[in-house]
């Protein structure tokens, strides 16, 4: 199965996990949700996005990468799962 790339690039967006789903909220309203096992990359491209710790750990447990961008929309860092990652070994 091809994994999804989820880009979050709007200020005021809040990400959380509920029942194995990545939940995207804006202004307190859920605007979307995606099963965490379907996500290959989460790209956070705005400094005004907030997320819970469980978003990061759940996505990493499912093998997804998390890319964080800076204010100029360039990648500033990347979180990769430890298991199965040859860079750490």
PyMOL Python script that loads the backbone (N, CA, C, O; Angstrom):
from pymol import cmd

cmd.read_pdbstr("""\
ATOM      1  N   UNK A   1       0.837  -1.180   0.000  1.00  0.00           N
ATOM      2  CA  UNK A   1       0.000   0.000   0.000  1.00  0.00           C
ATOM      3  C   UNK A   1       0.886   1.249   0.000  1.00  0.00           C
ATOM      4  O   UNK A   1       1.879   1.305   0.725  1.00  0.00           O
ATOM      5  N   UNK A   2       0.542   2.218  -0.784  1.00  0.00           N
ATOM      6  CA  UNK A   2       1.266   3.470  -0.838  1.00  0.00           C
ATOM      7  C   UNK A   2       0.846   4.324   0.354  1.00  0.00           C
ATOM      8  O   UNK A   2      -0.342   4.526   0.609  1.00  0.00           O
ATOM      9  N   UNK A   3       1.842   4.816   1.072  1.00  0.00           N
ATOM     10  CA  UNK A   3       1.569   5.649   2.242  1.00  0.00           C
ATOM     11  C   UNK A   3       1.269   7.083   1.810  1.00  0.00           C
ATOM     12  O   UNK A   3       1.697   7.526   0.745  1.00  0.00           O
ATOM     13  N   UNK A   4       0.536   7.789   2.644  1.00  0.00           N
ATOM     14  CA  UNK A   4       0.147   9.179   2.355  1.00  0.00           C
ATOM     15  C   UNK A   4       1.178  10.167   2.878  1.00  0.00           C
ATOM     16  O   UNK A   4       1.878   9.902   3.855  1.00  0.00           O
ATOM     17  N   UNK A   5       1.254  11.302   2.213  1.00  0.00           N
ATOM     18  CA  UNK A   5       2.014  12.443   2.708  1.00  0.00           C
ATOM     19  C   UNK A   5       0.998  13.471   3.167  1.00  0.00           C
ATOM     20  O   UNK A   5       0.176  13.937   2.378  1.00  0.00           O
ATOM     21  N   UNK A   6       1.056  13.825   4.446  1.00  0.00           N
ATOM     22  CA  UNK A   6       0.124  14.790   5.019  1.00  0.00           C
ATOM     23  C   UNK A   6       0.888  16.079   5.282  1.00  0.00           C
ATOM     24  O   UNK A   6       1.849  16.087   6.051  1.00  0.00           O
ATOM     25  N   UNK A   7       0.461  17.175   4.645  1.00  0.00           N
ATOM     26  CA  UNK A   7       1.091  18.477   4.840  1.00  0.00           C
ATOM     27  C   UNK A   7       0.159  19.360   5.662  1.00  0.00           C
ATOM     28  O   UNK A   7      -1.030  19.479   5.366  1.00  0.00           O
ATOM     29  N   UNK A   8       0.719  19.971   6.693  1.00  0.00           N
ATOM     30  CA  UNK A   8      -0.036  20.898   7.530  1.00  0.00           C
ATOM     31  C   UNK A   8       0.671  22.242   7.422  1.00  0.00           C
ATOM     32  O   UNK A   8       1.812  22.386   7.862  1.00  0.00           O
ATOM     33  N   UNK A   9      -0.011  23.234   6.832  1.00  0.00           N
ATOM     34  CA  UNK A   9       0.660  24.508   6.565  1.00  0.00           C
ATOM     35  C   UNK A   9      -0.214  25.722   6.867  1.00  0.00           C
ATOM     36  O   UNK A   9      -0.077  26.765   6.229  1.00  0.00           O
ATOM     37  N   UNK A  10      -1.109  25.582   7.838  1.00  0.00           N
ATOM     38  CA  UNK A  10      -1.970  26.702   8.193  1.00  0.00           C
ATOM     39  C   UNK A  10      -1.873  26.971   9.689  1.00  0.00           C
ATOM     40  O   UNK A  10      -1.957  26.049  10.501  1.00  0.00           O
ATOM     41  N   UNK A  11      -1.694  28.247  10.048  1.00  0.00           N
ATOM     42  CA  UNK A  11      -1.618  28.626  11.462  1.00  0.00           C
ATOM     43  C   UNK A  11      -2.921  28.297  12.167  1.00  0.00           C
ATOM     44  O   UNK A  11      -3.994  28.322  11.566  1.00  0.00           O
ATOM     45  N   UNK A  12      -2.812  27.990  13.437  1.00  0.00           N
ATOM     46  CA  UNK A  12      -3.998  27.693  14.224  1.00  0.00           C
ATOM     47  C   UNK A  12      -4.470  26.261  14.102  1.00  0.00           C
ATOM     48  O   UNK A  12      -5.545  25.917  14.593  1.00  0.00           O
ATOM     49  N   UNK A  13      -3.675  25.417  13.450  1.00  0.00           N
ATOM     50  CA  UNK A  13      -4.032  24.002  13.301  1.00  0.00           C
ATOM     51  C   UNK A  13      -3.518  23.240  14.517  1.00  0.00           C
ATOM     52  O   UNK A  13      -2.397  23.465  14.973  1.00  0.00           O
ATOM     53  N   UNK A  14      -4.348  22.337  15.038  1.00  0.00           N
ATOM     54  CA  UNK A  14      -4.000  21.513  16.181  1.00  0.00           C
ATOM     55  C   UNK A  14      -4.097  20.056  15.774  1.00  0.00           C
ATOM     56  O   UNK A  14      -5.127  19.623  15.256  1.00  0.00           O
ATOM     57  N   UNK A  15      -3.037  19.297  16.002  1.00  0.00           N
ATOM     58  CA  UNK A  15      -3.004  17.874  15.655  1.00  0.00           C
ATOM     59  C   UNK A  15      -3.031  17.040  16.922  1.00  0.00           C
ATOM     60  O   UNK A  15      -2.343  17.342  17.897  1.00  0.00           O
ATOM     61  N   UNK A  16      -3.836  15.983  16.896  1.00  0.00           N
ATOM     62  CA  UNK A  16      -3.890  15.048  18.015  1.00  0.00           C
ATOM     63  C   UNK A  16      -4.192  13.661  17.454  1.00  0.00           C
ATOM     64  O   UNK A  16      -4.466  13.498  16.265  1.00  0.00           O
ATOM     65  N   UNK A  17      -4.134  12.673  18.332  1.00  0.00           N
ATOM     66  CA  UNK A  17      -4.438  11.293  17.945  1.00  0.00           C
ATOM     67  C   UNK A  17      -5.611  10.808  18.769  1.00  0.00           C
ATOM     68  O   UNK A  17      -5.648  10.990  19.986  1.00  0.00           O
ATOM     69  N   UNK A  18      -6.577  10.185  18.093  1.00  0.00           N
ATOM     70  CA  UNK A  18      -7.735   9.612  18.776  1.00  0.00           C
ATOM     71  C   UNK A  18      -8.094   8.316  18.082  1.00  0.00           C
ATOM     72  O   UNK A  18      -8.389   8.304  16.887  1.00  0.00           O
ATOM     73  N   UNK A  19      -8.070   7.225  18.830  1.00  0.00           N
ATOM     74  CA  UNK A  19      -8.431   5.904  18.319  1.00  0.00           C
ATOM     75  C   UNK A  19      -7.615   5.525  17.079  1.00  0.00           C
ATOM     76  O   UNK A  19      -8.155   4.972  16.121  1.00  0.00           O
ATOM     77  N   UNK A  20      -6.312   5.825  17.102  1.00  0.00           N
ATOM     78  CA  UNK A  20      -5.439   5.468  16.001  1.00  0.00           C
ATOM     79  C   UNK A  20      -5.553   6.347  14.773  1.00  0.00           C
ATOM     80  O   UNK A  20      -5.012   6.019  13.717  1.00  0.00           O
ATOM     81  N   UNK A  21      -6.254   7.462  14.905  1.00  0.00           N
ATOM     82  CA  UNK A  21      -6.436   8.389  13.794  1.00  0.00           C
ATOM     83  C   UNK A  21      -5.754   9.717  14.112  1.00  0.00           C
ATOM     84  O   UNK A  21      -5.847  10.214  15.235  1.00  0.00           O
ATOM     85  N   UNK A  22      -5.067  10.290  13.123  1.00  0.00           N
ATOM     86  CA  UNK A  22      -4.544  11.642  13.256  1.00  0.00           C
ATOM     87  C   UNK A  22      -5.701  12.596  13.023  1.00  0.00           C
ATOM     88  O   UNK A  22      -6.304  12.601  11.950  1.00  0.00           O
ATOM     89  N   UNK A  23      -6.009  13.402  14.024  1.00  0.00           N
ATOM     90  CA  UNK A  23      -7.138  14.324  13.949  1.00  0.00           C
ATOM     91  C   UNK A  23      -6.602  15.733  13.733  1.00  0.00           C
ATOM     92  O   UNK A  23      -5.736  16.193  14.478  1.00  0.00           O
ATOM     93  N   UNK A  24      -7.114  16.417  12.713  1.00  0.00           N
ATOM     94  CA  UNK A  24      -6.722  17.783  12.386  1.00  0.00           C
ATOM     95  C   UNK A  24      -7.863  18.706  12.784  1.00  0.00           C
ATOM     96  O   UNK A  24      -8.998  18.534  12.339  1.00  0.00           O
ATOM     97  N   UNK A  25      -7.549  19.703  13.638  1.00  0.00           N
ATOM     98  CA  UNK A  25      -8.570  20.646  14.108  1.00  0.00           C
ATOM     99  C   UNK A  25      -8.146  22.071  13.788  1.00  0.00           C
ATOM    100  O   UNK A  25      -6.968  22.422  13.853  1.00  0.00           O
ATOM    101  N   UNK A  26      -9.136  22.877  13.443  1.00  0.00           N
ATOM    102  CA  UNK A  26      -8.944  24.319  13.281  1.00  0.00           C
ATOM    103  C   UNK A  26     -10.102  25.007  13.977  1.00  0.00           C
ATOM    104  O   UNK A  26     -11.260  24.644  13.771  1.00  0.00           O
ATOM    105  N   UNK A  27      -9.801  25.984  14.786  1.00  0.00           N
ATOM    106  CA  UNK A  27     -10.814  26.732  15.532  1.00  0.00           C
ATOM    107  C   UNK A  27     -11.713  25.811  16.345  1.00  0.00           C
ATOM    108  O   UNK A  27     -12.914  26.054  16.467  1.00  0.00           O
ATOM    109  N   UNK A  28     -11.125  24.745  16.905  1.00  0.00           N
ATOM    110  CA  UNK A  28     -11.872  23.819  17.742  1.00  0.00           C
ATOM    111  C   UNK A  28     -12.726  22.814  16.993  1.00  0.00           C
ATOM    112  O   UNK A  28     -13.353  21.962  17.622  1.00  0.00           O
ATOM    113  N   UNK A  29     -12.771  22.886  15.683  1.00  0.00           N
ATOM    114  CA  UNK A  29     -13.589  21.975  14.875  1.00  0.00           C
ATOM    115  C   UNK A  29     -12.695  20.987  14.143  1.00  0.00           C
ATOM    116  O   UNK A  29     -11.685  21.377  13.557  1.00  0.00           O
ATOM    117  N   UNK A  30     -13.059  19.721  14.171  1.00  0.00           N
ATOM    118  CA  UNK A  30     -12.318  18.699  13.422  1.00  0.00           C
ATOM    119  C   UNK A  30     -12.564  18.912  11.933  1.00  0.00           C
ATOM    120  O   UNK A  30     -13.710  18.928  11.483  1.00  0.00           O
ATOM    121  N   UNK A  31     -11.486  19.075  11.171  1.00  0.00           N
ATOM    122  CA  UNK A  31     -11.607  19.290   9.725  1.00  0.00           C
ATOM    123  C   UNK A  31     -11.131  18.080   8.933  1.00  0.00           C
ATOM    124  O   UNK A  31     -11.280  18.040   7.712  1.00  0.00           O
ATOM    125  N   UNK A  32     -10.564  17.101   9.614  1.00  0.00           N
ATOM    126  CA  UNK A  32     -10.133  15.895   8.922  1.00  0.00           C
ATOM    127  C   UNK A  32      -9.467  14.919   9.864  1.00  0.00           C
ATOM    128  O   UNK A  32      -9.024  15.278  10.955  1.00  0.00           O
ATOM    129  N   UNK A  33      -9.406  13.677   9.420  1.00  0.00           N
ATOM    130  CA  UNK A  33      -8.684  12.662  10.164  1.00  0.00           C
ATOM    131  C   UNK A  33      -8.209  11.585   9.202  1.00  0.00           C
ATOM    132  O   UNK A  33      -8.861  11.279   8.204  1.00  0.00           O
ATOM    133  N   UNK A  34      -7.049  11.020   9.532  1.00  0.00           N
ATOM    134  CA  UNK A  34      -6.400  10.027   8.690  1.00  0.00           C
ATOM    135  C   UNK A  34      -5.894   8.917   9.595  1.00  0.00           C
ATOM    136  O   UNK A  34      -5.333   9.209  10.651  1.00  0.00           O
ATOM    137  N   UNK A  35      -6.072   7.646   9.219  1.00  0.00           N
ATOM    138  CA  UNK A  35      -5.493   6.572  10.027  1.00  0.00           C
ATOM    139  C   UNK A  35      -3.973   6.706  10.086  1.00  0.00           C
ATOM    140  O   UNK A  35      -3.327   6.903   9.056  1.00  0.00           O
ATOM    141  N   UNK A  36      -3.403   6.601  11.275  1.00  0.00           N
ATOM    142  CA  UNK A  36      -1.959   6.785  11.441  1.00  0.00           C
ATOM    143  C   UNK A  36      -1.152   5.760  10.649  1.00  0.00           C
ATOM    144  O   UNK A  36      -0.057   6.072  10.182  1.00  0.00           O
ATOM    145  N   UNK A  37      -1.669   4.548  10.491  1.00  0.00           N
ATOM    146  CA  UNK A  37      -0.921   3.529   9.745  1.00  0.00           C
ATOM    147  C   UNK A  37      -0.868   3.822   8.246  1.00  0.00           C
ATOM    148  O   UNK A  37      -0.070   3.218   7.530  1.00  0.00           O
ATOM    149  N   UNK A  38      -1.706   4.742   7.764  1.00  0.00           N
ATOM    150  CA  UNK A  38      -1.698   5.114   6.343  1.00  0.00           C
ATOM    151  C   UNK A  38      -0.740   6.256   6.026  1.00  0.00           C
ATOM    152  O   UNK A  38      -0.544   6.583   4.855  1.00  0.00           O
ATOM    153  N   UNK A  39      -0.139   6.869   7.040  1.00  0.00           N
ATOM    154  CA  UNK A  39       0.706   8.043   6.837  1.00  0.00           C
ATOM    155  C   UNK A  39       2.165   7.617   6.702  1.00  0.00           C
ATOM    156  O   UNK A  39       2.686   6.881   7.540  1.00  0.00           O
ATOM    157  N   UNK A  40       2.814   8.084   5.647  1.00  0.00           N
ATOM    158  CA  UNK A  40       4.236   7.833   5.442  1.00  0.00           C
ATOM    159  C   UNK A  40       5.078   9.008   5.881  1.00  0.00           C
ATOM    160  O   UNK A  40       6.171   8.825   6.418  1.00  0.00           O
ATOM    161  N   UNK A  41       4.575  10.230   5.654  1.00  0.00           N
ATOM    162  CA  UNK A  41       5.290  11.451   6.028  1.00  0.00           C
ATOM    163  C   UNK A  41       4.279  12.478   6.537  1.00  0.00           C
ATOM    164  O   UNK A  41       3.250  12.717   5.905  1.00  0.00           O
ATOM    165  N   UNK A  42       4.585  13.079   7.683  1.00  0.00           N
ATOM    166  CA  UNK A  42       3.844  14.243   8.169  1.00  0.00           C
ATOM    167  C   UNK A  42       4.761  15.436   7.974  1.00  0.00           C
ATOM    168  O   UNK A  42       5.842  15.492   8.559  1.00  0.00           O
ATOM    169  N   UNK A  43       4.339  16.391   7.157  1.00  0.00           N
ATOM    170  CA  UNK A  43       5.120  17.586   6.869  1.00  0.00           C
ATOM    171  C   UNK A  43       4.456  18.772   7.562  1.00  0.00           C
ATOM    172  O   UNK A  43       3.360  19.183   7.180  1.00  0.00           O
ATOM    173  N   UNK A  44       5.117  19.321   8.579  1.00  0.00           N
ATOM    174  CA  UNK A  44       4.598  20.468   9.320  1.00  0.00           C
ATOM    175  C   UNK A  44       5.308  21.707   8.783  1.00  0.00           C
ATOM    176  O   UNK A  44       6.492  21.918   9.047  1.00  0.00           O
ATOM    177  N   UNK A  45       4.571  22.530   8.021  1.00  0.00           N
ATOM    178  CA  UNK A  45       5.172  23.640   7.287  1.00  0.00           C
ATOM    179  C   UNK A  45       4.656  24.997   7.757  1.00  0.00           C
ATOM    180  O   UNK A  45       4.501  25.916   6.954  1.00  0.00           O
ATOM    181  N   UNK A  46       4.391  25.121   9.054  1.00  0.00           N
ATOM    182  CA  UNK A  46       4.003  26.424   9.603  1.00  0.00           C
ATOM    183  C   UNK A  46       4.368  26.445  11.070  1.00  0.00           C
ATOM    184  O   UNK A  46       4.170  25.459  11.780  1.00  0.00           O
ATOM    185  N   UNK A  47       4.901  27.567  11.527  1.00  0.00           N
ATOM    186  CA  UNK A  47       5.324  27.665  12.921  1.00  0.00           C
ATOM    187  C   UNK A  47       4.151  27.799  13.881  1.00  0.00           C
ATOM    188  O   UNK A  47       4.342  27.697  15.093  1.00  0.00           O
ATOM    189  N   UNK A  48       2.938  28.023  13.373  1.00  0.00           N
ATOM    190  CA  UNK A  48       1.754  28.169  14.212  1.00  0.00           C
ATOM    191  C   UNK A  48       0.967  26.889  14.399  1.00  0.00           C
ATOM    192  O   UNK A  48      -0.168  26.935  14.874  1.00  0.00           O
ATOM    193  N   UNK A  49       1.535  25.746  14.040  1.00  0.00           N
ATOM    194  CA  UNK A  49       0.869  24.452  14.211  1.00  0.00           C
ATOM    195  C   UNK A  49       1.256  23.888  15.572  1.00  0.00           C
ATOM    196  O   UNK A  49       2.428  23.924  15.945  1.00  0.00           O
ATOM    197  N   UNK A  50       0.280  23.366  16.319  1.00  0.00           N
ATOM    198  CA  UNK A  50       0.565  22.705  17.592  1.00  0.00           C
ATOM    199  C   UNK A  50       0.144  21.251  17.494  1.00  0.00           C
ATOM    200  O   UNK A  50      -0.778  20.903  16.756  1.00  0.00           O
ATOM    201  N   UNK A  51       0.834  20.406  18.249  1.00  0.00           N
ATOM    202  CA  UNK A  51       0.539  18.978  18.217  1.00  0.00           C
ATOM    203  C   UNK A  51       0.915  18.359  19.549  1.00  0.00           C
ATOM    204  O   UNK A  51       1.747  18.882  20.290  1.00  0.00           O
ATOM    205  N   UNK A  52       0.280  17.232  19.834  1.00  0.00           N
ATOM    206  CA  UNK A  52       0.548  16.531  21.083  1.00  0.00           C
ATOM    207  C   UNK A  52       1.735  15.591  20.905  1.00  0.00           C
ATOM    208  O   UNK A  52       2.117  15.245  19.786  1.00  0.00           O
ATOM    209  N   UNK A  53       2.297  15.196  22.014  1.00  0.00           N
ATOM    210  CA  UNK A  53       3.419  14.262  21.994  1.00  0.00           C
ATOM    211  C   UNK A  53       2.997  12.924  21.380  1.00  0.00           C
ATOM    212  O   UNK A  53       3.788  12.271  20.700  1.00  0.00           O
ATOM    213  N   UNK A  54       1.761  12.528  21.624  1.00  0.00           N
ATOM    214  CA  UNK A  54       1.288  11.245  21.087  1.00  0.00           C
ATOM    215  C   UNK A  54       1.204  11.252  19.565  1.00  0.00           C
ATOM    216  O   UNK A  54       1.266  10.188  18.950  1.00  0.00           O
ATOM    217  N   UNK A  55       1.066  12.418  18.942  1.00  0.00           N
ATOM    218  CA  UNK A  55       1.102  12.484  17.477  1.00  0.00           C
ATOM    219  C   UNK A  55       2.454  11.991  16.992  1.00  0.00           C
ATOM    220  O   UNK A  55       2.530  11.148  16.098  1.00  0.00           O
ATOM    221  N   UNK A  56       3.516  12.512  17.578  1.00  0.00           N
ATOM    222  CA  UNK A  56       4.862  12.132  17.159  1.00  0.00           C
ATOM    223  C   UNK A  56       5.137  10.653  17.430  1.00  0.00           C
ATOM    224  O   UNK A  56       5.591   9.935  16.539  1.00  0.00           O
ATOM    225  N   UNK A  57       4.866  10.193  18.646  1.00  0.00           N
ATOM    226  CA  UNK A  57       5.191   8.812  18.986  1.00  0.00           C
ATOM    227  C   UNK A  57       4.341   7.805  18.216  1.00  0.00           C
ATOM    228  O   UNK A  57       4.850   6.765  17.795  1.00  0.00           O
ATOM    229  N   UNK A  58       3.070   8.094  18.027  1.00  0.00           N
ATOM    230  CA  UNK A  58       2.204   7.165  17.296  1.00  0.00           C
ATOM    231  C   UNK A  58       2.627   7.055  15.837  1.00  0.00           C
ATOM    232  O   UNK A  58       2.684   5.953  15.291  1.00  0.00           O
ATOM    233  N   UNK A  59       2.925   8.185  15.198  1.00  0.00           N
ATOM    234  CA  UNK A  59       3.367   8.135  13.807  1.00  0.00           C
ATOM    235  C   UNK A  59       4.692   7.401  13.674  1.00  0.00           C
ATOM    236  O   UNK A  59       4.872   6.618  12.742  1.00  0.00           O
ATOM    237  N   UNK A  60       5.618   7.641  14.588  1.00  0.00           N
ATOM    238  CA  UNK A  60       6.896   6.935  14.541  1.00  0.00           C
ATOM    239  C   UNK A  60       6.718   5.440  14.759  1.00  0.00           C
ATOM    240  O   UNK A  60       7.413   4.643  14.128  1.00  0.00           O
ATOM    241  N   UNK A  61       5.813   5.045  15.628  1.00  0.00           N
ATOM    242  CA  UNK A  61       5.535   3.625  15.854  1.00  0.00           C
ATOM    243  C   UNK A  61       4.983   2.952  14.599  1.00  0.00           C
ATOM    244  O   UNK A  61       5.175   1.753  14.401  1.00  0.00           O
ATOM    245  N   UNK A  62       4.303   3.716  13.758  1.00  0.00           N
ATOM    246  CA  UNK A  62       3.766   3.178  12.513  1.00  0.00           C
ATOM    247  C   UNK A  62       4.729   3.342  11.332  1.00  0.00           C
ATOM    248  O   UNK A  62       4.364   3.061  10.190  1.00  0.00           O
ATOM    249  N   UNK A  63       5.951   3.793  11.605  1.00  0.00           N
ATOM    250  CA  UNK A  63       6.964   3.879  10.561  1.00  0.00           C
ATOM    251  C   UNK A  63       6.958   5.152   9.745  1.00  0.00           C
ATOM    252  O   UNK A  63       7.623   5.216   8.711  1.00  0.00           O
ATOM    253  N   UNK A  64       6.234   6.163  10.174  1.00  0.00           N
ATOM    254  CA  UNK A  64       6.167   7.424   9.429  1.00  0.00           C
ATOM    255  C   UNK A  64       7.329   8.334   9.813  1.00  0.00           C
ATOM    256  O   UNK A  64       7.870   8.237  10.914  1.00  0.00           O
ATOM    257  N   UNK A  65       7.701   9.207   8.902  1.00  0.00           N
ATOM    258  CA  UNK A  65       8.688  10.251   9.170  1.00  0.00           C
ATOM    259  C   UNK A  65       7.939  11.553   9.443  1.00  0.00           C
ATOM    260  O   UNK A  65       6.869  11.793   8.883  1.00  0.00           O
ATOM    261  N   UNK A  66       8.505  12.379  10.297  1.00  0.00           N
ATOM    262  CA  UNK A  66       7.920  13.683  10.605  1.00  0.00           C
ATOM    263  C   UNK A  66       8.949  14.744  10.218  1.00  0.00           C
ATOM    264  O   UNK A  66      10.065  14.748  10.738  1.00  0.00           O
ATOM    265  N   UNK A  67       8.578  15.640   9.311  1.00  0.00           N
ATOM    266  CA  UNK A  67       9.468  16.701   8.845  1.00  0.00           C
ATOM    267  C   UNK A  67       8.947  18.032   9.364  1.00  0.00           C
ATOM    268  O   UNK A  67       7.778  18.368   9.171  1.00  0.00           O
ATOM    269  N   UNK A  68       9.820  18.790  10.027  1.00  0.00           N
ATOM    270  CA  UNK A  68       9.467  20.085  10.587  1.00  0.00           C
ATOM    271  C   UNK A  68      10.164  21.167   9.765  1.00  0.00           C
ATOM    272  O   UNK A  68      11.378  21.115   9.571  1.00  0.00           O
ATOM    273  N   UNK A  69       9.401  22.145   9.282  1.00  0.00           N
ATOM    274  CA  UNK A  69       9.970  23.230   8.467  1.00  0.00           C
ATOM    275  C   UNK A  69      10.124  24.497   9.295  1.00  0.00           C
ATOM    276  O   UNK A  69       9.443  24.682  10.304  1.00  0.00           O
ATOM    277  N   UNK A  70      11.028  25.364   8.855  1.00  0.00           N
ATOM    278  CA  UNK A  70      11.256  26.631   9.553  1.00  0.00           C
ATOM    279  C   UNK A  70      10.379  27.731   8.960  1.00  0.00           C
ATOM    280  O   UNK A  70       9.501  27.458   8.142  1.00  0.00           O
ATOM    281  N   UNK A  71      10.617  28.960   9.371  1.00  0.00           N
ATOM    282  CA  UNK A  71       9.815  30.098   8.918  1.00  0.00           C
ATOM    283  C   UNK A  71       9.949  30.409   7.441  1.00  0.00           C
ATOM    284  O   UNK A  71       9.087  31.080   6.875  1.00  0.00           O
ATOM    285  N   UNK A  72      11.018  29.932   6.797  1.00  0.00           N
ATOM    286  CA  UNK A  72      11.202  30.135   5.355  1.00  0.00           C
ATOM    287  C   UNK A  72      10.709  28.936   4.545  1.00  0.00           C
ATOM    288  O   UNK A  72      10.986  28.840   3.349  1.00  0.00           O
ATOM    289  N   UNK A  73       9.983  28.024   5.187  1.00  0.00           N
ATOM    290  CA  UNK A  73       9.401  26.841   4.552  1.00  0.00           C
ATOM    291  C   UNK A  73      10.450  25.853   4.056  1.00  0.00           C
ATOM    292  O   UNK A  73      10.202  25.098   3.116  1.00  0.00           O
ATOM    293  N   UNK A  74      11.623  25.858   4.690  1.00  0.00           N
ATOM    294  CA  UNK A  74      12.662  24.884   4.383  1.00  0.00           C
ATOM    295  C   UNK A  74      12.703  23.858   5.509  1.00  0.00           C
ATOM    296  O   UNK A  74      12.480  24.217   6.665  1.00  0.00           O
ATOM    297  N   UNK A  75      12.981  22.594   5.205  1.00  0.00           N
ATOM    298  CA  UNK A  75      13.066  21.591   6.277  1.00  0.00           C
ATOM    299  C   UNK A  75      14.129  21.963   7.305  1.00  0.00           C
ATOM    300  O   UNK A  75      15.273  22.251   6.953  1.00  0.00           O
ATOM    301  N   UNK A  76      13.743  21.955   8.560  1.00  0.00           N
ATOM    302  CA  UNK A  76      14.665  22.266   9.649  1.00  0.00           C
ATOM    303  C   UNK A  76      15.112  21.003  10.371  1.00  0.00           C
ATOM    304  O   UNK A  76      16.190  20.969  10.965  1.00  0.00           O
ATOM    305  N   UNK A  77      14.283  19.968  10.321  1.00  0.00           N
ATOM    306  CA  UNK A  77      14.621  18.725  11.000  1.00  0.00           C
ATOM    307  C   UNK A  77      13.664  17.619  10.616  1.00  0.00           C
ATOM    308  O   UNK A  77      12.615  17.844  10.012  1.00  0.00           O
ATOM    309  N   UNK A  78      14.069  16.405  10.994  1.00  0.00           N
ATOM    310  CA  UNK A  78      13.273  15.234  10.618  1.00  0.00           C
ATOM    311  C   UNK A  78      13.327  14.207  11.743  1.00  0.00           C
ATOM    312  O   UNK A  78      14.398  13.931  12.283  1.00  0.00           O
ATOM    313  N   UNK A  79      12.191  13.649  12.092  1.00  0.00           N
ATOM    314  CA  UNK A  79      12.113  12.556  13.059  1.00  0.00           C
ATOM    315  C   UNK A  79      11.903  11.267  12.284  1.00  0.00           C
ATOM    316  O   UNK A  79      11.016  11.173  11.436  1.00  0.00           O
ATOM    317  N   UNK A  80      12.726  10.279  12.583  1.00  0.00           N
ATOM    318  CA  UNK A  80      12.625   8.977  11.920  1.00  0.00           C
ATOM    319  C   UNK A  80      12.470   7.889  12.978  1.00  0.00           C
ATOM    320  O   UNK A  80      13.008   8.015  14.078  1.00  0.00           O
ATOM    321  N   UNK A  81      11.744   6.830  12.659  1.00  0.00           N
ATOM    322  CA  UNK A  81      11.637   5.714  13.610  1.00  0.00           C
ATOM    323  C   UNK A  81      13.007   5.084  13.852  1.00  0.00           C
ATOM    324  O   UNK A  81      13.802   4.955  12.921  1.00  0.00           O
ATOM    325  N   UNK A  82      13.284   4.694  15.082  1.00  0.00           N
ATOM    326  CA  UNK A  82      14.557   4.042  15.401  1.00  0.00           C
ATOM    327  C   UNK A  82      14.607   2.631  14.847  1.00  0.00           C
ATOM    328  O   UNK A  82      15.643   2.203  14.338  1.00  0.00           O
ATOM    329  N   UNK A  83      13.509   1.905  14.936  1.00  0.00           N
ATOM    330  CA  UNK A  83      13.474   0.520  14.490  1.00  0.00           C
ATOM    331  C   UNK A  83      13.557   0.468  12.964  1.00  0.00           C
ATOM    332  O   UNK A  83      12.760   1.102  12.273  1.00  0.00           O
ATOM    333  N   UNK A  84      14.493  -0.266  12.461  1.00  0.00           N
ATOM    334  CA  UNK A  84      14.608  -0.446  11.019  1.00  0.00           C
ATOM    335  C   UNK A  84      15.285   0.703  10.303  1.00  0.00           C
ATOM    336  O   UNK A  84      15.298   0.730   9.073  1.00  0.00           O
ATOM    337  N   UNK A  85      15.852   1.658  11.036  1.00  0.00           N
ATOM    338  CA  UNK A  85      16.525   2.787  10.392  1.00  0.00           C
ATOM    339  C   UNK A  85      18.024   2.511  10.388  1.00  0.00           C
ATOM    340  O   UNK A  85      18.643   2.429  11.449  1.00  0.00           O
ATOM    341  N   UNK A  86      18.605   2.368   9.213  1.00  0.00           N
ATOM    342  CA  UNK A  86      20.006   1.991   9.106  1.00  0.00           C
ATOM    343  C   UNK A  86      20.964   3.113   9.495  1.00  0.00           C
ATOM    344  O   UNK A  86      22.131   2.843   9.776  1.00  0.00           O
ATOM    345  N   UNK A  87      20.502   4.370   9.518  1.00  0.00           N
ATOM    346  CA  UNK A  87      21.388   5.472   9.891  1.00  0.00           C
ATOM    347  C   UNK A  87      21.823   5.326  11.342  1.00  0.00           C
ATOM    348  O   UNK A  87      22.995   5.548  11.647  1.00  0.00           O
ATOM    349  N   UNK A  88      20.914   4.959  12.251  1.00  0.00           N
ATOM    350  CA  UNK A  88      21.254   4.812  13.656  1.00  0.00           C
ATOM    351  C   UNK A  88      22.084   3.552  13.914  1.00  0.00           C
ATOM    352  O   UNK A  88      22.901   3.535  14.834  1.00  0.00           O
ATOM    353  N   UNK A  89      21.887   2.499  13.116  1.00  0.00           N
ATOM    354  CA  UNK A  89      22.639   1.273  13.346  1.00  0.00           C
ATOM    355  C   UNK A  89      23.989   1.373  12.713  1.00  0.00           C
ATOM    356  O   UNK A  89      24.781   0.434  12.795  1.00  0.00           O
TER     357      UNK A  89
END
""", "prot")
cmd.dss("prot")
cmd.show_as("cartoon", "prot")
cmd.util.cbc("prot")
cmd.orient("prot")
